[in-house]
Amino acid sequence: MNLFVQRSDTTEFRRRFRWVALFMSLSFLGILVRLFQLQVLEHEENHAIAVENIVRRVSLATTRGVIRDRNDKVLAGSRPSYNLYVVPAQLEMTNTWPKLAEWVGLQHEERIRLEEKLRTIQADKENPRREQQILLKEDIDRDAVAILKTHAADLKGVTVVPVPVRFYPYGEVGSHVIGYMAEVNAEQLAKLKGAGYVEGDRLGVTGVERAWESYLRGTRGWEKVLVDAKGRMRDAPGIIQDDEKQVEPVPGRDLRLTLDAELQVAIDKAFRGELAGGVAVVEVKTGRILGLYSKPGFDPNALSGAQGKAVIRQSFRQLYSDPLKPAVDKTLSGSYPPGSTFKPFTALAALEKGLIDPSLSVQCRGFTKFGRKMYGCTHVHGATNLHKAIGESCNVYFWNLVTQYQVGMDIIAETAQRFGFGQKTGLGINAEASGRMPTRAWMTYRNKGRYLQGFALNAAIGQGATTVTVLQLALAYAALANGGTLYQPQLVRAVETSNGTVVQEFSPRVRRQIEMDPENVKLVHKALIAGVQEEGGTAFRARIEGVDMAGKTGTAQVGHKLVRGIEAEKVWYFNRDHAWFSGYAPSNAPEVAIVVLVEHGGAGGKHAAPIAFQVIRAYNELAAQRAGKRAGEGRRASDRQKPADRPRPGRP
């Protein structure tokens, strides 16, 4: 027997071993290839995924710019607040959620609503919001913040973010001009995502807050933090590169307005006895707005969310159910017949066209008859020239300009349009009415091809289809006071950084230079002085000692009808005339122009003129106080310098 004969089972074993060895080699080679792919070819991508599992990017809130008045008083600022955010995918709903809801003080209904929202997001695996921070509650109290920080280790996916809340120190005073803020809704968010807005952000809705939103809002920053498997923050130096760890937020720009906050308060005080209306005070030589006041107002702190969503809903219900319409800016959005405050412009139209001799008199018997209709004046004025007609507000004189001197509707409209009537001022902070300055063609078209001379009679005294806004009238009187320069209204004086550095300053802008004969302007000017300072003037009884002013009262009729939604016993108020006063001060060297509208106030001389005098008195007092303060500071500075300027005595 040959011992070297190969056994068949050995051959089979070797053959199988070779297959196993080949399989193991190929497998090992595959593992090496895969490792090479993961660790070399796809290193950066896999590293990013690994880091992403332990790194969270936390938003850093920016600071909204501060709005100040011309004297550095804060009109809109921010106070510290804390918002609660959760990441739905990381929030444990069985144990963590009940504790969280209790600690932050969620009401039963709110808790149910938020729980349903979170569970819906968690259930949808494709929803990108599962891994995003969701705003759960705003402005949680300090006790809740302390509890959440104490139990932070057990609150995976829960973050407390310090954010500023908008605060308006003056409340309702000037609320329309400053505006308020609101949380972005879904429709706005879809449009604004590209600009960096996210759910829960707030933006300006009205006033300066809306118009200057891009300057005020600032840019949000972010910070990367390390977390463990339970979502707790950990320190692990070197994992997050320094150059990508944090981006600091950029604070919004501050705005310095032309408004005077103390004058605004004085206007509010003077207006206390009236229900609704508006006041505008502008600098005659610049067009800068010192006061812009609309009543009734609203509390921007409540509407901006500082007191919770329930307060927001309640405030809006009151805002839109009030028949006095506090949501409407009476200085810009409302347009009204100006009544007799328009007469100086009718007079200028006649003078500039050379159609009248200002010294000639018209006999006023208290009425005039035109066709079959009688037109009544305020009272019997007797022989009345231009000076007396403006000072004592004689309607008959101005009706005679139309019937006897061919001062038609187009002539009146041409002059009025040069002063800015019938056109928006372009202030840009709220929806603005353009007013209406009708022409003969417009009235003919409106009345289906029919034109009546009575239309011109109404236009001559600021009635009928003629309407203006409070700010339009103030700018027109400022142009009258400065000799014909119509300014663009200015509300923002400068844009500044948070440390007070001026980024951009705005100079006064001339809108139009109105060509007028200076002698004609003087005639109107003297008549406006007479309206205040001469006995018989419509504002004579309202004057205050020491307050030098020129101006014109107005009592504008309104249509008598039953206003919808108003109880019958209260409708009498809405059928009362509008009370106006327009003027400027001091009379012979005008600094400011003022217009007061008391909506449904009655007689202008009785209700609007006293408010104007009180406001101008406050303006004078504030100016005197500030001048005295500056003089005192100058003396103190001079006294501090004197010792250094004295020669040192020489040695004996």
C-alpha positions in Angstrom: 0.0 0.0 0.0 1.4 3.4 -1.0 1.4 5.7 1.9 1.9 8.7 -0.3 -1.3 8.3 -2.2 -3.4 11.5 -1.7 -6.8 11.0 0.1 -9.8 12.3 -1.7 -11.2 14.0 1.4 -8.0 16.0 1.8 -8.3 17.3 -1.7 -11.9 18.3 -1.1 -10.9 20.1 2.1 -8.1 22.0 0.4 -10.5 23.0 -2.4 -13.0 24.3 0.1 -10.3 26.1 2.1 -9.2 28.0 -1.0 -12.8 29.2 -1.6 -13.2 30.2 2.0 -9.8 32.0 1.9 -10.9 33.8 -1.3 -14.2 34.8 0.2 -12.4 36.1 3.4 -9.9 38.0 1.3 -12.6 39.6 -0.8 -14.6 40.5 2.2 -11.6 42.0 3.9 -10.8 43.8 0.8 -14.3 45.1 0.6 -14.1 46.3 4.2 -10.8 48.1 3.4 -12.4 49.7 0.4 -15.4 50.8 2.4 -13.2 52.1 5.2 -11.2 54.0 2.6 -14.4 55.4 1.2 -15.8 56.5 4.6 -12.6 57.7 6.2 -10.9 59.3 3.2 -13.2 59.9 0.3 -16.3 60.9 2.4 -14.4 62.1 5.5 -15.7 65.6 5.4 -19.3 64.6 4.9 -19.3 62.0 7.6 -17.4 64.3 10.0 -20.1 66.9 9.5 -22.9 64.3 10.2 -21.1 63.2 13.4 -20.6 66.8 14.5 -24.2 67.6 13.7 -25.4 64.9 16.1 -23.7 66.6 19.0 -23.8 70.3 17.9 -26.8 72.5 18.1 -27.0 76.0 16.6 -28.8 78.4 19.0 -30.1 81.7 17.8 -28.8 84.9 19.5 -31.4 87.6 19.5 -30.6 91.0 18.2 -31.5 94.3 19.7 -34.0 96.5 18.0 -33.1 100.1 17.5 -34.3 102.7 19.9 -36.6 105.6 18.8 -35.8 108.9 20.5 -37.2 112.4 20.2 -35.3 115.5 19.3 -34.2 115.9 23.0 -33.1 112.3 23.5 -36.3 111.1 25.2 -36.9 107.5 24.5 -40.2 107.0 22.6 -39.7 103.3 21.8 -37.1 101.0 23.5 -36.7 97.5 24.7 -36.9 95.8 28.1 -35.4 92.4 29.0 -37.6 89.3 28.4 -37.3 85.5 28.1 -38.8 83.3 25.5 -39.2 79.5 25.7 -38.3 77.4 22.7 -38.5 73.6 22.2 -37.2 71.2 19.6 -40.2 68.8 19.0 -38.1 65.8 18.0 -36.1 66.0 21.3 -39.0 66.8 23.7 -40.2 63.8 25.7 -44.0 64.2 25.9 -44.7 61.6 28.6 -42.5 62.9 31.4 -40.9 66.2 30.4 -43.9 68.0 28.9 -46.2 67.9 32.0 -43.4 69.3 34.2 -42.5 72.0 31.6 -46.2 73.0 31.2 -46.5 73.3 35.0 -43.3 75.2 35.5 -44.1 77.9 32.9 -47.7 78.2 34.1 -49.6 77.2 31.0 -53.4 77.5 31.3 -55.4 74.4 30.6 -56.6 75.5 27.1 -53.2 76.7 26.1 -51.6 73.6 27.3 -53.9 71.3 25.3 -53.5 73.4 22.1 -49.7 73.4 22.4 -49.5 69.7 23.2 -51.6 68.9 20.1 -49.4 71.1 18.0 -46.2 69.4 19.3 -47.5 65.9 18.8 -48.6 66.7 15.3 -45.1 67.9 14.4 -43.5 64.9 16.1 -45.7 62.4 14.2 -44.8 63.9 10.8 -41.4 62.4 10.1 -41.0 64.6 7.0 -41.8 67.8 8.7 -38.6 70.0 8.9 -39.9 71.7 12.0 -39.3 68.5 14.0 -35.6 69.5 14.3 -36.2 73.2 14.6 -36.7 75.4 17.6 -40.4 76.2 18.0 -41.4 79.2 20.1 -43.6 77.9 22.9 -44.2 80.9 25.1 -43.1 84.5 25.2 -42.1 86.7 28.1 -42.1 84.0 30.8 -41.7 85.3 34.3 -38.4 85.3 36.2 -39.5 82.6 38.6 -40.1 80.2 35.7 -36.7 81.1 34.2 -35.0 80.2 37.5 -36.9 76.8 37.7 -36.0 75.9 34.1 -32.4 76.7 34.6 -32.3 74.6 37.7 -33.7 71.6 35.9 -31.9 72.2 32.6 -30.3 68.8 32.7 -33.6 67.0 32.6 -35.2 69.2 29.9 -33.8 67.9 26.6 -34.7 70.0 23.6 -35.9 73.0 25.8 -34.1 76.3 25.6 -34.7 79.7 27.3 -33.6 82.5 25.1 -33.2 86.0 26.4 -34.9 88.5 24.0 -35.8 92.2 24.3 -39.5 93.2 24.3 -40.6 96.5 22.8 -41.6 99.1 25.3 -43.3 102.5 24.7 -42.8 104.8 27.7 -45.4 107.3 26.6 -48.2 104.8 26.0 -51.1 106.2 24.0 -49.5 109.6 23.5 -48.3 109.7 19.9 -49.2 106.0 19.4 -50.2 106.5 15.8 -47.0 108.2 14.7 -44.7 105.8 16.6 -46.7 102.7 15.8 -46.6 99.2 17.2 -45.3 95.7 16.4 -46.9 92.3 15.8 -45.8 88.8 15.3 -45.3 87.8 11.6 -48.1 85.7 10.3 -47.8 82.7 7.9 -48.4 84.9 4.8 -45.8 87.4 5.8 -43.3 84.7 6.8 -43.5 83.2 3.3 -42.5 86.5 1.9 -39.9 87.5 4.5 -38.0 84.3 5.0 -35.3 85.5 2.6 -34.8 88.6 4.8 -34.0 86.5 7.8 -37.4 86.4 9.6 -38.4 83.3 11.4 -41.5 82.1 13.2 -42.1 84.2 16.3 -40.3 87.3 15.0 -42.0 90.7 15.3 -42.1 93.5 12.9 -43.4 97.0 12.7 -47.1 97.3 11.6 -47.8 101.0 11.7 -46.0 104.3 12.2 -42.3 104.8 12.3 -42.0 101.1 13.5 -43.3 100.0 10.1 -41.8 102.6 7.8 -38.3 102.2 9.2 -38.4 98.5 9.9 -35.3 97.7 7.8 -33.2 100.1 9.9 -34.6 99.2 13.3 -34.7 95.4 13.2 -31.0 94.5 13.2 -29.6 91.0 12.3 -29.9 87.9 14.4 -26.7 86.0 15.4 -26.1 82.4 16.3 -23.9 80.2 18.5 -22.9 76.6 18.2 -23.1 74.5 21.4 -22.2 70.8 22.2 -24.8 68.5 23.6 -24.7 64.9 24.7 -27.2 62.1 23.9 -29.7 63.6 26.4 -29.4 67.1 24.9 -27.4 68.5 27.7 -24.7 71.1 27.0 -21.2 69.8 27.3 -17.7 71.3 27.0 -15.4 69.6 24.5 -12.7 72.0 23.3 -11.5 71.6 19.7 -14.6 69.9 18.2 -16.1 73.2 17.1 -13.6 75.3 15.2 -13.3 78.9 16.6 -13.9 80.5 13.2 -17.4 78.9 12.9 -18.5 78.8 16.5 -20.4 82.0 16.8 -21.7 85.0 14.8 -22.5 88.0 16.9 -25.9 89.7 16.4 -25.9 93.1 14.8 -28.1 95.6 16.7 -30.6 97.7 14.8 -30.0 101.4 14.1 -31.4 104.0 16.4 -33.7 106.8 15.1 -33.7 110.3 16.3 -37.0 112.0 15.4 -37.9 115.6 15.0 -40.8 115.1 17.5 -40.8 116.8 20.9 -42.1 114.2 23.4 -42.8 116.9 26.1 -44.8 118.9 23.5 -46.7 115.7 22.6 -47.6 115.3 26.3 -48.7 119.0 26.4 -50.9 118.4 23.4 -52.5 115.4 25.1 -53.2 117.5 28.2 -54.7 120.3 26.2 -56.9 117.9 24.3 -58.3 116.2 27.4 -61.7 117.7 27.2 -62.4 116.4 23.7 -63.2 113.0 22.4 -61.5 112.8 19.0 -59.3 114.8 16.6 -55.8 115.6 15.7 -53.0 118.2 16.1 -50.0 118.9 13.9 -47.2 121.3 14.8 -44.4 121.9 12.3 -41.4 124.2 12.0 -42.2 127.0 9.6 -38.6 127.2 8.2 -37.8 123.5 7.9 -41.0 121.4 7.7 -39.8 119.3 10.6 -42.7 117.9 12.6 -42.6 118.8 16.3 -46.0 117.3 17.2 -48.3 114.9 15.5 -51.1 113.8 17.7 -54.3 111.7 17.0 -57.1 111.0 19.5 -58.3 108.5 20.5 -55.1 106.5 20.6 -54.2 103.0 21.6 -51.7 101.3 23.9 -48.8 100.1 21.7 -47.5 98.1 24.6 -50.6 95.9 24.6 -50.8 95.5 20.8 -47.1 94.7 20.6 -47.5 91.6 22.7 -45.8 92.7 25.9 -48.8 91.6 27.9 -49.7 88.3 26.1 -51.9 87.3 23.2 -55.1 87.4 25.2 -54.5 91.2 25.8 -53.7 91.6 22.1 -57.0 90.0 21.1 -59.0 92.1 23.6 -57.2 95.3 22.5 -58.0 94.7 18.9 -61.6 94.0 19.6 -61.9 97.4 21.4 -59.9 99.1 18.7 -62.3 98.1 15.9 -65.5 98.3 17.8 -65.1 101.9 19.0 -67.2 104.3 16.9 -64.5 107.0 17.4 -62.2 104.8 15.3 -59.0 104.9 17.4 -57.2 102.8 14.7 -57.4 105.7 12.2 -54.6 108.3 12.3 -56.7 111.5 12.3 -53.7 113.6 11.2 -52.9 111.6 8.0 -55.5 109.0 7.2 -58.6 111.1 7.8 -59.6 113.9 5.4 -62.2 116.5 6.4 -63.8 119.6 5.0 -61.5 122.5 6.2 -64.3 125.0 6.6 -63.2 128.6 7.1 -59.5 127.7 7.7 -59.4 127.5 3.9 -60.6 131.1 3.3 -57.0 132.6 3.3 -56.2 130.5 0.2 -59.4 131.5 -1.6 -58.4 135.1 -0.8 -54.9 134.6 -2.2 -56.4 133.0 -5.4 -58.4 136.2 -6.0 -55.5 138.5 -5.1 -53.0 136.7 -7.3 -55.3 136.8 -10.3 -56.0 140.5 -9.7 -59.7 140.0 -9.5 -60.4 142.0 -6.4 -59.5 145.2 -4.7 -58.9 144.3 -1.0 -60.1 147.6 0.2 -63.5 147.4 -1.4 -66.3 146.3 0.9 -69.2 143.9 0.5 -72.4 144.4 2.4 -73.1 141.4 4.7 -76.7 141.2 5.9 -76.2 137.7 7.4 -77.2 135.9 4.2 -77.0 135.9 0.5 -79.5 134.6 -2.1 -78.4 132.7 -5.1 -81.0 131.3 -7.4 -83.8 130.0 -5.2 -81.5 129.1 -2.3 -80.6 131.2 0.7 -77.0 130.9 2.0 -76.6 132.0 5.7 -73.5 133.7 7.2 -72.4 133.3 10.8 -73.9 136.7 11.7 -74.5 140.1 10.2 -71.1 141.7 9.5 -72.2 144.9 7.7 -69.6 146.5 5.3 -66.8 143.9 5.0 -63.5 144.1 3.2 -60.9 141.3 2.7 -59.2 142.1 6.1 -62.5 141.9 8.0 -63.8 138.9 6.0 -60.9 136.7 7.1 -60.6 138.1 10.6 -64.3 137.7 11.4 -64.9 134.9 8.9 -67.6 136.4 6.7 -69.0 133.8 4.3 -71.0 136.4 2.3 -67.8 138.1 1.3 -66.3 134.9 -0.1 -69.5 134.0 -1.9 -69.4 137.4 -3.6 -66.0 136.6 -4.8 -67.5 133.7 -6.8 -70.7 135.5 -7.9 -69.4 139.0 -8.6 -65.7 138.7 -9.2 -65.4 135.4 -11.2 -63.3 133.6 -8.6 -64.4 130.3 -9.9 -63.7 126.7 -8.8 -60.7 126.2 -11.1 -59.0 129.4 -9.9 -59.4 128.3 -6.2 -58.2 124.8 -7.0 -55.1 126.0 -8.9 -53.9 128.1 -5.9 -54.8 125.4 -3.4 -52.9 122.7 -5.3 -49.8 124.9 -5.3 -50.0 124.8 -1.5 -50.2 121.0 -1.5 -53.9 120.4 -1.2 -55.3 117.4 -3.0 -51.9 115.6 -2.8 -50.3 113.3 -0.3 -47.6 114.9 1.7 -45.4 111.8 1.3 -44.6 111.4 5.0 -44.8 107.6 4.5 -45.5 106.4 8.1 -49.2 105.5 7.8 -51.8 105.1 5.1 -52.3 108.7 3.9 -55.3 110.4 2.4 -54.7 112.8 -0.4 -57.7 114.9 0.4 -59.7 116.4 -2.4 -59.4 119.7 -4.3 -62.2 119.6 -6.8 -62.2 121.3 -10.2 -65.1 122.3 -12.4 -64.4 119.3 -14.7 -64.3 116.9 -11.8 -67.6 118.2 -10.3 -69.2 118.0 -13.7 -68.1 114.4 -14.2 -69.2 113.5 -10.7 -72.6 115.0 -11.3 -73.2 113.3 -14.6 -72.5 116.3 -16.8 -74.2 118.8 -14.6 -72.4 121.8 -13.0 -73.9 124.2 -10.6 -72.3 127.4 -9.4 -73.3 126.4 -5.8 -70.3 124.0 -6.0 -68.0 127.0 -6.3 -69.8 128.8 -3.4 -69.0 125.8 -1.2 -65.4 125.5 -2.4 -64.8 129.2 -1.6 -65.4 128.5 2.1 -63.8 125.1 2.3 -67.0 123.1 2.2 -68.7 120.7 -0.2 -66.4 118.3 -1.9 -63.2 120.0 -0.6 -61.4 117.9 2.0 -57.9 118.2 3.6 -55.8 116.3 6.1 -54.5 117.9 9.3 -50.9 117.6 8.2 -51.6 119.1 4.7 -53.2 122.1 6.3 -50.3 122.6 8.8 -47.8 122.5 5.9 -49.8 125.0 3.9 -50.0 127.4 6.8 -46.3 127.0 7.3 -45.8 128.0 3.6 -48.1 130.9 4.1 -46.0 132.0 7.2 -42.6 131.7 5.5 -43.5 133.5 2.3 -44.2 130.6 0.0 -41.8 127.7 0.7 -43.7 124.4 0.8 -41.6 121.9 2.7 -41.6 118.1 2.5 -42.7 117.0 6.0 -39.8 115.5 8.0 -40.2 113.2 10.9 -36.8 111.4 11.2 -33.8 113.7 11.9 -31.0 111.1 11.9 -30.1 107.5 11.9 -27.6 106.5 14.6 -25.7 103.6 15.9 -26.4 102.2 19.4 -23.5 104.3 20.8 -24.8 107.5 19.4 -22.7 107.8 16.2 -24.7 109.5 13.4 -24.8 107.2 10.4 -27.1 109.4 8.3 -28.6 112.8 8.9 -31.5 114.3 6.9 -31.7 117.9 5.9 -35.0 119.8 5.2 -36.3 119.3 1.7 -38.2 121.9 -0.2 -41.2 120.5 -2.1 -42.1 123.6 -4.0 -41.4 127.3 -4.1 -44.8 129.1 -4.4 -44.5 132.3 -6.4 -46.7 134.9 -4.8 -46.8 138.7 -4.6 -45.4 139.6 -1.2 -48.0 142.4 -0.8 -50.8 139.9 -1.2 -49.2 137.6 1.4 -48.9 140.6 3.8 -52.6 141.3 3.4 -53.6 137.8 4.3 -51.0 137.8 7.1 -52.5 140.9 8.7 -56.0 139.5 8.4 -54.9 136.3 10.2 -53.4 138.4 13.0 -56.7 140.3 13.2 -58.6 137.0 13.6 -56.7 136.4 16.9 -55.8 139.9 18.2 -58.6 142.2 17.1 -61.9 142.4 18.9 -64.4 140.7 16.6 -61.9 138.1 15.5 -63.2 134.6 15.7 -60.3 133.5 18.0 -60.2 136.7 20.0 -61.9 135.2 23.0 -59.7 132.1 23.1 -56.4 134.0 23.3 -54.1 133.6 26.2 -52.1 136.4 27.7 -48.5 136.3 26.6 -49.1 133.9 23.6 -48.6 135.8 20.3 -50.3 134.0 17.4 -52.0 134.6 14.1 -54.6 132.2 12.8 -58.0 131.3 11.5 -60.8 129.3 13.1 -63.1 127.0 11.1 -66.4 125.3 11.7 -66.9 122.7 9.0 -70.4 121.2 8.5 -70.9 117.5 8.2 -73.6 115.5 6.6 -76.5 114.8 9.0 -77.2 111.2 8.9 -77.6 108.1 11.2 -74.2 106.6 11.5 -74.1 102.8 11.2 -73.5 100.9 14.4 -74.2 104.0 16.6 -77.1 104.1 19.1 -79.8 106.6 18.1 -79.3 108.6 21.3 -75.6 109.1 20.6 -75.9 110.1 16.9 -76.2 113.8 17.8 -72.4 113.8 18.4 -71.6 112.5 15.0 -73.8 115.1 13.4 -72.0 118.0 15.1 -69.7 120.2 13.0 -65.9 119.7 13.0 -64.0 122.4 14.9 -60.7 123.8 13.4 -58.0 126.2 14.2 -55.0 126.9 11.9 -52.3 129.4 12.5 -48.7 130.1 13.4 -46.6 131.7 16.1 -45.2 134.2 16.9 -47.3 136.3 14.6 -44.6 138.6 13.1 -41.6 136.1 13.2 -43.3 132.7 12.8 -41.4 129.7 14.1 -44.1 127.0 14.2 -47.4 126.4 12.4 -50.2 124.6 14.2 -53.4 123.0 13.1 -56.0 121.6 15.6 -59.0 119.5 14.5 -61.6 118.6 17.0 -63.7 115.9 15.3 -67.4 116.8 15.8 -66.3 119.4 18.3 -68.7 122.2 17.2 -67.5 125.8 16.9 -63.8 126.2 16.0 -63.4 129.4 18.1 -64.8 127.7 21.2 -63.3 124.2 21.0 -60.2 124.2 18.7 -58.7 127.6 19.2 -58.2 127.2 23.1 -56.3 124.0 22.5 -54.0 125.7 20.0 -53.3 128.5 22.4 -52.5 126.0 25.2 -50.1 124.1 23.0 -48.3 127.2 21.8 -48.0 128.4 25.4 -46.4 125.0 26.3 -44.1 125.3 23.3 -42.9 128.7 24.5 -42.4 127.5 28.1 -40.4 124.5 27.0 -38.3 126.7 24.7 -37.6 129.1 27.6 -36.8 126.2 30.0 -34.3 124.7 27.5 -32.7 128.0 26.7 -32.2 128.7 30.4 -30.8 125.2 30.9 -28.3 125.7 28.1 -27.3 129.1 29.4 -26.7 127.6 32.9 -24.6 124.8 31.4 -22.6 127.4 29.5 -22.0 129.4 32.6 -20.8 126.3 34.5 -18.5 125.3 31.7 -17.1 128.9 31.7 -16.6 128.8 35.5 -14.7 125.5 35.2 -12.3 127.0 32.7 -11.7 130.3 34.5 -9.1 129.0 37.1 -7.0 127.6 34.4 -7.0 130.8 32.4 -5.9 133.0 35.4 -2.1 133.9 35.3 -0.1 132.3 38.1 1.3 134.7 40.6 5.0 135.1 40.4 7.5 134.5 43.2 8.2 137.5 45.5 
